[in-house]
Amino acid sequence: MTLVHAGRASSWLRSDQSLSNRDDFVDGVESLLSTVERNGIEIVRFLWVDHNGVLRGKGVAREALAGRLRSGVGLSTVRQSASLLDLAQPCPGFEVMDEVRITAVPSTFTLLSYAPGSAAVLCDLLTRDGAPWGACPRTFLRDAVDRAAHLGFDVVAAFEPEFTLLRDEALLDDGLMMDSEAFDVTNDYVVALIRALRTTGMTVEQYHPEASPGQHELTVRPAPALRAADNHVWQRAFTRGVARERGLRATFAPVPMPGLRGNGNHVHLSLWRDGNAFAAPTGGLSDVAHHFIAGVLAHLPGLTALLCASVNSYERLIRGNWAGAFGCYGPDNRDAAIRVPSALQGDEIGTTNVEVKPCDATANPYLALGAIVYAGMDGVERRLDPGVPLTADPNGLSDAELRRRGVTTLPRSLAEAVDALERDEFLMSVLGSPRRELYTTIKRADVRDMARMDSDSVFALHAKRF
């Protein structure tokens, strides 16, 4: 994955269209309604991502659409407290008798090519008087981006998800990584998916079969941070929808079944200010990039609860799995938590970026990317030093040597990660209330619930949900 080319950056660094710009909102609503009429759309899904990373929504029929675009759609606050088993968790401020509004962001509207007659729009969760709600994931990322902007930086990012394809609950193919034969098996599906994603405004950059049987990876062009998270939501929805349309099932679960290497969702990002602020004029990483890396590493144990957000995540987050299980950074070091990818010849400045590897698709993309941005900007503000990059394979080093080099250990379970998050005063502060109480409550409920289930059922649940 490469980050945005320098010559294209200015056109991509544009702010999200939201309720803060009323003229843009009105224009967006009119365009949306016109598109609905022209295409014979009968229902528009108002979608948001909950704190378990599950895409949820309510559908609005065409006749009621204009009114609901103005008012939003009512939602009981208790719905945002659901665990992975869809059980509401007791948490102050999340009550059956209280409501927020699922409020459309018109600029995110898209037709659903795999669901004829339907379209969808991504939404903010606002209070009844129109203010940002403290448990809205999109608002969290928007606030993190605003924090970077306050320091003079734009954030450009891309998610790099892997997924597993099945037919009749069996792995679709058993090809080798990047095997030409596996390309042939999935050709019709992948071509259909690329065409479908293009209708949302996304540009696919690369595709290849991955390391495990049935595993594949498709990456899209980077974008401003909020759009990048929106893109990931659409990519997951379309990947699964196009698969279902063709009699397949796609899952982004970290480890859908025992014995597989597992699906990651690496995050690539860079900061921009009069060009790529991560690129040093003489080549390599700038001081800003090093400070950002240091901030992420400083908060990595707590961040893990937001990046590897399920019990199933820790089946993947193990040493030797290229999952970023070592708390360090290094050039093209694929088992370091932060990899510094090689820049592409001829566009070294434009393609300089960092990759945060210990992330998977059970994470809410808005919370994950927002937390990375906050942690990195904390490093920039405090001018933290990440130390010497690790240029050796960490798997070949003893525990004593890893400690000597300052390489830390990531949490080994979701319970450990939530403990680390609660100890991280900075992350808990930026999460804010009631989100921090809600998030930790939900995740501890998942830990308890999964402990009561047999292993096969836990694998199957995650494969179904994600």
C-alpha positions in Angstrom: 0.0 0.0 0.0 1.3 3.5 -0.9 0.0 6.8 0.4 -1.3 9.6 -1.8 0.9 11.0 -4.5 2.1 14.5 -3.7 0.6 16.0 -6.9 -2.9 14.7 -5.9 -2.9 15.7 -2.3 -4.5 19.1 -2.5 -7.6 17.8 -4.2 -8.1 15.1 -1.5 -7.5 17.2 1.6 -11.1 18.5 1.8 -13.3 18.6 4.9 -16.2 16.4 5.5 -19.6 17.7 4.4 -21.6 17.8 7.6 -24.3 19.8 9.3 -21.8 22.5 10.2 -22.0 23.8 6.6 -25.7 24.3 6.0 -25.5 25.3 2.4 -23.6 22.2 1.5 -26.0 20.1 3.5 -29.0 21.5 1.6 -27.3 21.1 -1.7 -26.4 17.5 -0.7 -30.0 16.7 0.3 -31.4 18.0 -3.0 -28.8 15.9 -5.0 -29.6 12.9 -2.9 -33.4 13.1 -3.4 -32.9 13.6 -7.1 -30.7 10.5 -7.4 -33.2 8.5 -5.4 -36.0 9.5 -7.9 -33.9 8.9 -11.0 -32.9 5.4 -9.9 -36.2 4.2 -8.6 -34.8 3.7 -5.1 -37.5 2.5 -2.6 -35.5 2.5 0.6 -32.4 4.3 1.9 -30.5 2.8 4.8 -29.3 5.3 7.5 -26.2 3.5 8.7 -23.8 3.9 11.6 -21.0 1.6 13.1 -21.5 0.6 16.7 -18.8 0.2 19.3 -18.3 -3.5 18.3 -17.6 -2.5 14.8 -20.9 -3.8 13.5 -22.6 -1.8 10.7 -26.2 -1.1 11.8 -29.0 1.1 10.5 -32.6 1.9 9.9 -34.3 2.0 6.5 -36.3 5.0 5.4 -38.8 4.6 2.5 -38.7 7.0 -0.4 -41.9 8.8 0.6 -40.6 9.7 4.0 -37.0 10.4 3.0 -37.1 14.2 2.6 -38.5 14.6 6.2 -36.1 12.2 7.8 -33.1 13.9 6.0 -34.1 17.0 7.9 -35.0 15.5 11.2 -32.9 12.4 11.5 -34.2 9.0 12.6 -34.9 8.2 16.2 -32.7 5.7 18.0 -32.8 4.6 21.6 -29.4 5.3 23.2 -29.4 1.7 24.6 -28.8 0.4 21.1 -25.3 1.8 21.2 -24.6 -0.3 24.3 -25.1 -3.6 22.6 -22.5 -6.3 23.1 -21.4 -8.7 20.3 -24.3 -11.0 21.4 -26.6 -8.0 20.9 -27.4 -7.7 24.6 -27.7 -4.2 26.0 -25.1 -3.5 28.7 -26.0 -1.5 31.8 -24.1 1.8 31.5 -25.2 5.3 32.8 -26.6 7.5 30.1 -27.8 4.6 27.9 -31.4 4.1 28.6 -34.4 2.6 26.8 -36.4 5.8 27.3 -33.8 8.2 25.9 -33.1 8.9 22.2 -30.6 10.3 19.8 -31.0 11.0 16.1 -29.4 9.0 13.2 -28.5 12.0 11.0 -27.5 11.5 7.4 -24.3 12.9 5.9 -25.5 13.5 2.3 -21.9 13.4 0.9 -21.7 9.7 1.8 -24.8 8.7 -0.1 -24.3 5.7 -2.4 -26.5 3.3 -4.4 -26.1 -0.3 -3.4 -25.4 -2.1 -6.6 -25.7 -5.5 -4.9 -29.2 -4.6 -3.5 -31.4 -3.3 -6.4 -33.9 -0.7 -5.2 -31.8 0.2 -2.2 -29.3 2.9 -1.3 -27.5 3.9 1.8 -26.0 6.9 3.6 -23.6 7.1 6.5 -24.7 9.0 9.6 -23.7 10.9 12.6 -25.4 10.3 15.9 -26.7 13.6 17.3 -28.7 14.6 20.3 -32.3 15.6 19.9 -31.3 19.2 19.8 -28.7 18.6 17.0 -25.5 18.6 19.1 -22.8 16.0 18.6 -23.5 13.0 20.9 -20.6 11.8 23.1 -21.0 8.2 21.8 -20.9 9.0 18.1 -17.9 7.3 16.5 -17.7 9.6 13.4 -17.6 12.6 15.8 -14.7 11.0 17.6 -12.6 10.8 14.4 -13.7 14.2 13.3 -12.5 15.7 16.6 -9.2 13.9 16.3 -8.7 15.3 12.8 -9.6 18.8 14.1 -6.9 18.3 16.8 -4.3 17.6 14.1 -5.6 20.6 12.1 -5.2 22.8 15.2 -1.5 21.9 15.0 -1.4 22.6 11.3 -1.7 19.1 9.8 -4.1 17.3 7.6 -4.4 13.5 8.0 -4.4 11.2 5.0 -5.0 7.5 5.6 -6.1 4.2 4.2 -7.2 0.9 5.7 -5.8 -2.3 4.2 -8.2 -5.1 5.0 -8.0 -8.8 4.4 -11.0 -11.0 4.1 -11.9 -14.7 3.7 -14.2 -16.0 0.9 -16.4 -19.1 1.5 -18.9 -21.1 -0.5 -21.3 -23.3 1.4 -19.2 -22.6 4.5 -16.1 -24.1 2.9 -13.1 -22.0 2.0 -13.5 -20.9 -1.7 -9.9 -21.7 -2.7 -6.7 -23.2 -1.4 -4.3 -21.3 -3.6 -0.9 -20.0 -2.5 -0.3 -16.4 -1.6 -0.4 -14.3 -4.8 -1.0 -17.5 -6.8 -2.1 -16.9 -10.4 -4.5 -19.9 -10.1 -6.3 -18.2 -7.1 -6.6 -15.0 -9.2 -8.5 -17.1 -11.8 -10.9 -18.6 -9.2 -11.9 -15.2 -7.9 -11.7 -13.2 -11.1 -15.4 -12.7 -11.8 -16.1 -11.8 -8.2 -13.2 -9.4 -7.9 -14.0 -7.6 -11.1 -17.6 -7.1 -10.0 -16.4 -5.8 -6.6 -14.0 -3.3 -8.2 -16.7 -2.0 -10.4 -19.1 -1.8 -7.5 -16.6 0.1 -5.3 -16.0 2.5 -8.2 -19.7 3.6 -8.0 -19.0 4.9 -4.4 -16.1 7.1 -5.6 -13.4 4.7 -4.4 -10.4 3.8 -6.5 -9.0 0.3 -6.1 -5.2 0.3 -6.2 -4.2 -3.4 -5.7 -5.7 -6.9 -5.2 -4.1 -10.3 -4.5 -4.8 -13.6 -3.0 -3.3 -13.7 0.5 -1.4 -16.3 2.7 -4.3 -18.4 4.0 -6.7 -20.5 2.0 -9.6 -18.4 0.9 -7.9 -15.2 2.0 -7.7 -12.1 -0.2 -6.7 -8.5 0.1 -8.0 -5.5 -1.9 -6.7 -2.0 -1.2 -8.1 1.4 -2.1 -6.5 4.7 -2.7 -5.8 6.8 0.5 -8.0 9.8 1.4 -8.5 12.4 4.1 -9.0 10.5 7.4 -12.8 10.8 7.7 -13.3 9.7 4.1 -10.8 6.9 4.6 -12.9 5.5 7.5 -16.1 5.9 5.4 -14.4 4.1 2.6 -13.6 1.2 4.8 -17.2 1.0 5.9 -18.3 0.9 2.3 -15.6 -1.6 1.3 -16.7 -4.1 4.0 -20.4 -3.7 3.0 -19.8 -4.0 -0.7 -17.3 -6.9 -0.3 -19.9 -8.9 1.7 -22.9 -7.7 -0.5 -21.3 -8.6 -3.8 -20.2 -12.0 -2.4 -23.7 -12.7 -1.2 -25.1 -11.8 -4.6 -22.9 -14.5 -6.2 -23.6 -17.2 -3.7 -20.5 -16.6 -1.6 -19.8 -15.4 1.9 -17.1 -12.9 2.8 -15.9 -12.5 6.3 -13.4 -10.0 7.7 -13.2 -11.8 11.1 -9.6 -11.8 12.4 -9.6 -15.7 12.4 -12.8 -17.1 10.9 -11.9 -20.7 11.8 -9.1 -22.5 13.6 -5.8 -23.0 11.7 -6.0 -19.9 9.5 -3.4 -17.2 9.7 -6.0 -14.5 10.1 -7.3 -11.3 8.6 -5.7 -8.0 9.4 -6.8 -4.4 8.7 -3.6 -2.4 8.7 -3.8 1.4 8.8 -1.6 3.5 6.6 -1.3 7.2 7.3 0.7 10.4 7.0 0.4 14.0 8.0 0.4 16.8 5.3 1.3 20.5 5.6 2.6 22.2 2.5 3.4 18.7 1.3 4.0 15.4 3.1 5.1 16.3 6.6 6.3 12.7 7.2 8.9 12.9 4.4 12.3 14.4 5.2 13.7 16.6 2.4 16.8 14.4 2.2 14.8 11.2 2.2 13.4 8.9 4.9 11.2 10.0 7.8 11.0 13.5 9.1 11.2 14.5 12.8 7.4 14.9 12.7 7.0 11.3 11.6 9.3 10.1 14.3 7.4 12.0 17.0 4.2 10.6 15.7 5.5 7.1 15.8 6.7 7.6 19.3 3.3 8.8 20.4 1.6 5.7 19.0 4.2 3.4 20.6 3.8 5.2 24.0 0.1 4.5 24.0 0.2 1.1 22.1 -0.9 -1.2 25.0 -4.1 0.8 25.5 -4.6 1.4 21.8 -4.7 -2.3 21.3 -8.1 -2.5 22.9 -9.4 -0.2 20.2 -7.5 -1.7 17.2 -7.9 -5.4 18.1 -11.3 -5.0 19.5 -12.6 -8.6 19.9 -11.8 -11.8 21.7 -11.1 -13.3 18.3 -8.5 -10.6 17.5 -6.0 -12.3 19.8 -6.1 -15.6 17.9 -4.3 -13.5 15.2 -2.2 -11.1 17.2 0.6 -13.6 17.9 4.4 -13.5 17.2 5.5 -14.6 13.8 2.2 -13.9 12.2 3.0 -10.6 10.6 0.3 -9.1 12.8 2.5 -6.5 14.4 2.7 -8.2 17.8 6.0 -6.6 18.8 5.9 -3.1 20.3 8.5 -1.4 18.1 9.0 0.2 14.7 11.3 -0.5 11.8 11.8 -0.2 8.0 9.7 -2.9 6.2 9.6 -4.8 9.5 6.4 -6.8 9.0 6.2 -8.0 12.6 6.7 -4.6 14.2 3.6 -2.8 15.4 4.6 0.1 13.2 6.2 -0.7 9.8 7.8 2.1 7.8 7.1 1.0 4.2 9.7 1.6 1.5 8.8 4.6 -0.5 8.2 4.1 -4.3 11.0 5.2 -6.6 10.1 8.4 -8.5 7.6 9.5 -5.8 9.5 9.1 -2.6 8.0 12.1 -0.9 4.4 11.4 -1.9 4.5 7.7 -0.8 6.2 8.1 2.5 3.9 6.9 5.3 3.7 4.6 8.3 1.7 1.5 8.7 0.0 0.5 12.0 -0.2 -3.2 11.8 -2.0 -4.5 14.9 -5.5 -3.6 13.7 -8.3 -5.8 12.4 -11.8 -5.3 11.1 -13.5 -5.9 14.4 -12.4 -2.4 15.3 -14.8 0.5 14.7 -12.8 2.3 12.0 -13.6 5.8 13.3 -12.5 4.9 16.9 -9.4 3.1 15.7 -8.2 5.8 13.3 -9.2 8.6 15.7 -7.2 7.0 18.5 -4.1 6.5 16.4 -4.3 10.2 15.3 -4.7 11.4 18.9 -1.8 9.2 20.1 0.4 10.2 17.3 -0.3 13.9 17.8 0.4 13.5 21.5 3.9 12.4 20.4 4.2 15.4 18.0 3.1 17.8 20.7 5.5 16.4 23.3 8.3 15.8 20.7 8.7 12.2 21.8 11.6 10.1 20.6 10.7 6.6 19.3 14.3 5.4 19.8 16.3 3.4 17.3 14.3 1.5 14.7 14.4 -2.3 14.8 16.1 -3.6 11.7 16.2 -7.2 12.7 13.5 -9.8 12.7 12.1 -9.7 16.2 11.1 -13.3 16.0 14.8 -14.2 16.0 15.6 -12.3 19.2 15.4 -13.6 22.7 13.1 -12.0 25.3 16.1 -10.6 27.0 17.4 -9.1 23.8 14.0 -7.6 23.0 13.9 -6.0 26.4 17.4 -4.6 25.9 16.3 -3.0 22.7 13.2 -1.5 24.3 10.7 -3.8 22.4 7.5 -4.1 24.4 4.9 -6.8 24.5 1.4 -6.1 23.4 -1.6 -7.4 25.4 -2.3 -11.1 24.9 -6.1 -10.9 25.3 -8.9 -8.5 25.0 -9.2 -8.4 28.8 -5.5 -7.4 29.1 -6.0 -4.8 26.4 -9.0 -3.2 28.2 -7.0 -3.1 31.4 -4.2 -1.3 29.6 -6.7 1.1 28.0 -8.2 2.0 31.4 -4.6 2.7 32.8 -3.9 5.1 29.9 -5.1 8.4 31.2 -4.5 10.2 27.9 -6.6 7.8 25.8 -9.4 7.6 28.4 -9.4 11.4 28.4 -9.7 11.8 24.6 -12.3 9.0 24.5 -14.4 11.1 26.9 -17.5 10.4 28.8 -19.7 8.5 28.2 -17.8 6.7 25.4 -14.9 5.5 27.7 -17.3 3.9 30.2 -19.5 2.4 27.4 -16.6 1.0 25.4 -14.9 -0.7 28.3 -18.3 -2.0 29.6 -19.1 -3.6 26.2 -15.7 -5.2 25.8 -15.7 -6.7 29.3 -19.1 -8.1 28.5 -17.8 -9.7 25.4 -14.9 -11.2 27.4 -17.4 -12.7 29.9 -19.8 -14.0 27.2 -17.1 -15.6 25.0 -15.6 -17.3 28.1 -18.9 -19.2 28.5 -18.9 -20.5 24.9 -17.0 -23.3 23.4 -14.1 -22.4 21.0 -15.9 -23.4 17.8 -18.9 -21.2 18.7 -16.6 -18.2 19.3 -14.9 -18.6 15.9 -18.3 -19.0 14.2 -19.8 -16.0 15.9 -17.0 -13.7 14.8 -17.1 -15.1 11.3 -20.8 -14.3 11.1 -20.7 -10.8 12.7 -17.7 -9.6 10.7 
